[in-house]
Amino acid sequence: MRVKEDLLSAYKKICDISKTLEASANLVKDAMLEAEKSFEEVKGWSHARKDDFVPIHKLRSRLKDALSKLERQELHKREEDWFKKKLELEMELEKKKAEQEMAKPQSVKLQKYTTTPFQGDCKDWL
């Protein structure tokens, strides 16, 4: 988890740096306008500074992608662990059901046997 914490910390720092640089650029533009620079000069300066911010935006994007990838991997790992645990529990349940089936007393259906009642004559005795 240390990797995720480091990536998250770096992402937050680069976002803060980006915000600070953009705020500073806006302050410079405002100062240039107050100094009565032409609109075209301010616009040209602003476009030149946008190119300076590209590496920072790319880095922020790569960090965000790395964080997303790490979170997806963690999610897959949690799902895999959950499915393994579910499988283990289902197998254990099946095993217990099989043990219960084996433990049930076996019953056998016998043929119906009828006897004739003995009435005292020894010739009728089987």
Secondary structure, DSSP 4 states (H G I P E B T S, - for coil): -HHHHHHHHHHHHHHHHHHHHHHHHHHHHHHHHHTT--HHHHHHHHHHHHHHHHHHHHHHHHHHHHHHHHHHHHHHHHHHHHHHHHHHHHHHHHHHHHHHHHHSPP--PPPP---PPP-S-GGG--
